[in-house]
Each structure stands twice: as structure tokens, then as C-alpha cells.
Amino acid sequence: MTCIDASALRLAIFSDTYTPQVNGVARTLERLTDAVSERGGVAQIFTVTDPESSTLSHVVRYPSVPFWAYNQVRMAWPRQRSVEISLREFGPTLVHAATEFGVGLAGRTAARSLRVPFVSSYHTSFSAYAKFYRLGLLAEPGWSFMRWFHNAGLRTYCPTQAIVDEVNAEGFTNTAVWSRGVDGVRFSPRFRSNALRARIGATDDTLVVMYVGRLAAEKGLDVALRALRIVNDARPGCIRFVAVGDGPYEAQVRAQAPADSWLPGKLLGDALSEAYASGDVFLFPSTTDTFGNVLLEAMASGMPVVGADVGPTREQLAPDRGWLVAPGDAAAFAESLIALVDDRARLRVAQEQALAFAASKTWAQVWDTLICDYLTLHRPR
């Protein structure tokens, strides 16, 4: 399926996160604006200010402050009249809200006020977060708000079928899968660096266990750290742990990671590509992700995945390109890693299958499918 001409599309995207913030939503939305432009359309982002942001003609930013519990998250409550004036000046044919609060909420309200077709996307597994943070009685009011927000639109895009099934069970309507792809040029085994591996003390016999993403409690990093301690006790000196990223759990990771671990913080560009490709296996204990873009990036870089056996991760893995482990079971994660330390032939087969799968997940196909759907919903000018 190919959308030859999207020149009739003027897409307004409202989100409380965007580059230079580094997370799956921000990076995906940046790619989306490029994809719309490449197909002849116009996309404008409405988002929060960020200390590292630069001035871009297609980005409107509203004053924001760091969220007190998580400084990497910005909060903004723009004046509704100002949002509507800016939106009217842009003249959208479709409004897409990628977040449910602050800027995203303002976008929903403005779209309905100006009678512009409205769609949304669901990026955060509310049920998983509610369970992780033990929200208890607060969960149902939260779902009521989510239903109110998303069911106002013509479509709610979810990254996996597992998430579609989850939100449908909670009363969402008009849902569809908006999957993800991977840049096979940016993430590739060609970036593998023997020099980097030597710098972190890894030889050809060392299993380099990689994690890339936010260092946050809900990512299951406590499980990963316990698993690594078990592996180190069972096979001393046979693994090196690499954790790329930053976040509110960083101090705990640095304190509890094996002494020979490498934690470089946030990496970008070639440095990130090199780190990915220099690993051997990717560790993904999270039970709260709705997709996990890093899974495809890891596989495209030549790493199979040891991940928690939850719906969104299960859709990306198969026995020949990764291993699914009971969520929260550090001993089971350790057992999978020890098996790879002991059986490198098994690891090599999985690496080849992971590469083949990632090669089939192109962004071009993802964008063609999404933008074709946009064009069935938008209001032509």
C-alpha cells in the first residue's frame, strides 16, 4: 500500500513530549512529521518547551516546567484561547493528540471547538502502570478519563494488537493498530566496535548484556539487576552489563549494577548505534511498555531479546529470535542468560533470526498504512 499524494493533509500533532526529549513517543512523532512531509503533506507539532530545544518553524512550544517526581517529563497547561488561535492559523485538516494531558488535552478541546476531525494515540499502558504503582481504587476513574478522552475521536491508534485488545475491553471504540518500524541504516551490526568492547573489558568470550531506555522503576530494572547478580555468581566474569539512558532510577542502577558495568548515560547518533551493535543480547524486563521501540532497534543491531512475557513484547518475539520469561522472575531471566553464556551457537542462530525479523519491519510500510488511514478521516480543504 502506498499513498502517492498526501498533499491534501495538514496534520496538527499535540503532544506533551517531543524532541530533544529522548523517548519512544518523541522519536516516533519526529519521524511522523518527516513522513508526512515526504509524501507532500504538512505537519505541525504543538508541544512543551524544553531547555535543549531549538527554534523550528513547524514546532509550536508552550511554557512548561519539570514534573516534580520526574524531571525529564515536562508539564504545560497552555491557554485554550491561544491554542485555538494557533490551530486556526495553521488550518489543519486533521488533529492528532498523542498524549492525554496538558498539551494533548488542549488539542482535543481545540479540535472539537473548531470542528476539525480528531484522532488520538495510546502510548502508555494505563493498566500496567496502575498495577505497578498500586493505584487500586483510582484505576477505574483513570479508565473513565481515558475513555472520555479517546472515544471523542474518529480513531485511537495503538502500537500492538495486545494493547488494542486491552483498551477495547475497557470500552474504547474505533481502535486500530499503528505499528512501529526500525531504521536499518541507523541500527545495524556494521556499527559493532571491537574497540568499544575492549574498553568495557569484553572479550570474544564475554556476553555483553544490553539495556537501552529510560532508567525508571516501572521498567523492571530491579528484576534485571537481581538477575545479573545471579549470573555473576554462577558464571563469574563471563558477562558485562551495559545500560544506556538516564532517568529517576539511575542512582539505584549505578549502586546495584555489577562493578564492571558500563553506564554511559544518554547516547545519540553513531554513539548509540555503536553501543547497540556491540552488545550480544538485549535485556527487556519491562511489563509496562505498549511496544518497546528498543526491541526492534536491538534486533536490527544483531541482538536477540530476553524479555518479560507480556502481550506487547510477545508480539515482537518468537522462540527463534528471543526468549520470553515470566514477568518479575529474576531467576528465570538469569537462567536464560546463563544458557547463552554456555551455548554460543544458540545465541548466533537467534541473532540471525532477530536481524531477519527487523529487516521486515520498515518505517515506509508503517507510514504508508497510517497516512492512508489519515486521508480517509481528514476534512479536505
N, C-alpha and C positions, 0 to 999 in steps of 0.2 A: 504494500500500500504506500503510495507516495502522494503527498499534497504538493502539486506543482506550483500552485499560486495561493499564498496566504496574504496577498496584498490588501484584501478587504478587512483583515483582522487588526484591530487596535486593542491590545491587551493591557489592562491595568492590573498589576500584581501587588497585593497588600500583604506585608509580612513583617513580623517583629524580629526577624533575623535576616541578614544579607551580608555579602562580603563587605569588608575584610574579615568578618567573623568566619571561623572555620568550623563548620559542621555540615552534616549531610543535607539539611534543608537549604542552607545558604548557598552551598556549591551547586545543588541541583537547580535552584532558581536562577543562578547566574548562567548556567548552561541553557536554561529555557529561554531567557531573553535573547541569547545568541541564536538559538534555533529558530525563533520567530523571525528575527531579522534576516537570517539566511534564506528564509522562504518568502521574503518580500513583505512581511508584516512589520508592525511596530509594537514594541513592548515598553512599558514604563513601570518602574518599581517605586512603590511608596513604602518607606521603611523607617527605621530608627537611626539617629546619629550614632557615630562610633568614633572614638578618639583617633583611630588609624585610617578613617575613610578619606577618600579624595573626592573632589567635585566631578560628577559625571552628569551629562546632560539628560540621561534617561532615568536618573535616580532622584526622587524627592525624599528628603530626610526630615523627620520630626524630632525636636529636642527630647533626649532620653537620659535616664540615669541608670547606673548599675543596680541590678536586683540585689538586695542586701544579703540574701543567702547564697548568691552565686554571681560573682562579679562579671563573669563572662556573658551573662544574659543582661540585655538592656531592656528597660521598661519605658514606654512612651504612652501618653494619653493626649493625642492631638485634638485641637479644637475642631468640632464636627463641621462648623461652617467653613473653616479653612480647607478641610479635606474636600468638601463638596465643590468649592470654588476651583481647586486644583484639578479635580476629576473632570469637572465640566469643561475646563480649558483644554484638557487632553483629548476629550471627545472619544471615550472608549466604546468599542462595540461589545466588549465582554470584560467583567471584573472577576478576578480570581483571588480569593483570600486564602493564604497558606498557613495562617495562624489564627487562633480563636480569640485572642485577647488584644487589648491596646490598639495597635495599628490595624490588625486584621478585623477587629470588631468595628472600627471606624469605616473600613472599606465595605463591610457588609451593609452597614447603615446607609452609607452614601449611595451604594448601588441601588438599594431599594428606593431611596428617596428620589433618585434621578431616573428610576425605572430602566436601568441597564441590566441585561442578563447577568446573573451571578452564579459562579461556581466556587467550590472550596476544595481543599485537600486536607487529608487527615494524616498527620506525620508522627504523632505521639500516641503510643498505646495507653490510653487512659486507664483501662482495666488493669494493665500490668503495673502502672505507677501507683494506682490506688491500692493494689495488693502489697506492693513493695513498701510503700510508706504507711501502710495500715490505716487508711483513711476511714475504713469501717462505714459508719452511717453517713459519711459525707459522699460516698461513692454515688448513691442514687441521685442526689441533687446535681452532682457533677455531670452524670449522664443526661439528666434533663436539660442542662445548659447546652451540652454538646448536640443533642437532638435539635434543640431550638435553633442553634447556630447553623448547623449543616443542612438541615432539611428546608431551610429557606432558599436553597439554591437548586439549580437545574441538575447539578451533578456534584457528588462528593467522590473525589479521586483518592484511592487507597493504594499503597505500594505493592500489596500482595493479596492473593485470594484469601489467605488466612485472616487478614485484617478486614476484608470485605465481609466475610462470614461473621466475624466478631461484632462489627458495628451493626450489621443487619439484625443480629439477634437482639440488639439494644434499641431497635426501632428506627434506624437510619433508612432513608429512601434514596432512590436514584444513585446508587453507588456503582463505581466502575474501577477496574484495576488500571492504575498508571504505574507501570513497572519502572525499572531503572536499567541503565546500561553502564558501560565502562569504556574509558578511553584506552584502547590497546596500544596507542603510541606513548602515552604518558606513563602507563603502568605495564611494564614488560620485563622479562628476565634479562634483557640486554643491559639493564642498569645494574646487574649484580656486580658487586665490588669485593674482590678478594682483599683489597687494602682495608676496606671498612671492617670486614670480618676479622682480619688480623688485629685491627685496632681495638676491637672489643674482646679479644682473646679467644676467638673461634677458629678452630682448625677444620679440615675437611671432615673430621670425625665428630665435630660438635654439632648438636642440634640447636639451631637458633630459633627460639620460640618468640613470636612477634605478637604485639598488640598495638593497634593504632586506633585512636579515638579519644573522646573526652575521658579524662580521669575523674569519674564520678561514681558515687556509691552504687547507683542503680545499674551500673554496667557489669556488676558481678565481679569486680576486681578482687574483693575479699576471697572469693572462691578461687580465682586464678592464683592468688598469692599462696593460699594454703596448698593448692595442687603443686606449685613449683617447689615448695619446701619438701613435700613428699618425694618428688622426683629427685631432688638434690640428695636426700637421704638415701634413696635407693640406688642412684647412679651418680655418685659424687663427681663433679667436674665435667659431666657429659653434656650439659645444656648451658646456653646463655639466654637470658631473658632481655628483650628489648621492648620498651613501652614508649611509643611516640604520642605526644599530646600533652595537654595541660587541663586543669580543672580543679574543683574544690577538694578532690580526694588525693591530690598529688602528694601532699605531705605523708599521708598514710602509705601510699605506694612506695615512696622513697625509703620510708622507715622499715617496711616489711619485705621489700623485694630482696632476692639473693644479693649478696655483697658484690658479685661480679656483673650485675645487671647494667644495661646502658639505658638511661632515661634522658634523652636529649631535649625534651620539651616539644614544642610545636615545630614541625618541619614543613617546608613548602617546596614546590618546584622539583628540580632534579634531586635535591637532598632527600625529599620524601620518596621519590621514585627509587633512589638508590637504597634507602633503608628497607623498603618493601622487598625489593628484589634480592636483598642479601639475607633474607630470612629463609627458614626451611619449612615452618609450619605456623599457621595463624591460630591464635587462641581467642575464642569469642564466647565468653561465659554469659553474656547479657541475655536477659529474658524480657527486656522492656523495649527493644527496638522493633519498629514496624517493618524494617527492611534490612538495614545494615549495609550501606553502600560500600563499606570497607571490605565486606566479604568478596565482592566482585573485584575490587582493586587488588586484594590479596591473591585471588586465583589468577588474575591476569598477570601478576608478577611472578607466578610459578609456585604459589603456596597453597596446599590443601588446608582445610579448616577443621579444627576441633571445636565444635560449638554446642551450646545448650540446645536440647531437643524441644524447641518450641516452634509453633507454626511458621512464622516468617523465615526463620533460619532453615527449617526443614525444607522449605520450597527451593532453597538455593543449593542444598547439599544432597548428595546421594552416596551410597557406600563406596563408590569408586573415586570420589573427589573430596571426601571429608568424613568425619566421624561425629555422630550425634551422641551426646552424653546427657544423662539425667540432670535437669537443672539443679544447680546448687550443690552437686555432688563432687566435692574436691577430689575425693579418692578415685572416682571414675575418670575425671579429667586427667589425673596423674597416671592412671593405668594406660590411657590412650597414648600419652606422651612417652611413657616408658617403652611401650610396644614399638614406637617409631625409633627410639634410641637403639633398640635391639634389632630392628628389621628395616634396613635402609632400602631394600628392594621394594618393600611395600610402600615406602614413602615416595620413591621415584615413580611408581605407577600412578599413585594418587596425584602427584604433581603434574604429570602429563594429562590426566583427565581434567584436572582443575583448569589448566590452560585451554583445553579444547572447549570446555563449557563457557569460559569467559569470552572466548573468541566469537561465540554465537550471540552474545548479549551486546549488540551495538546500540549506541545512542541514536543513530539515524532512524532506526526502526521505531524506537521508543517515541521520538519526537514526531515522526510522521503519524503514528497512531493517535497521539494526544492532540496534535494540532488539527487533524481531520475531525476529531470529535468536537473541538472548539468551534470549528466552522459550521457544524450542524446546530450549534446552540446560540451563536452570537447574533447580534442585531445588525445587519448590513446598514451602512450609512446611506 
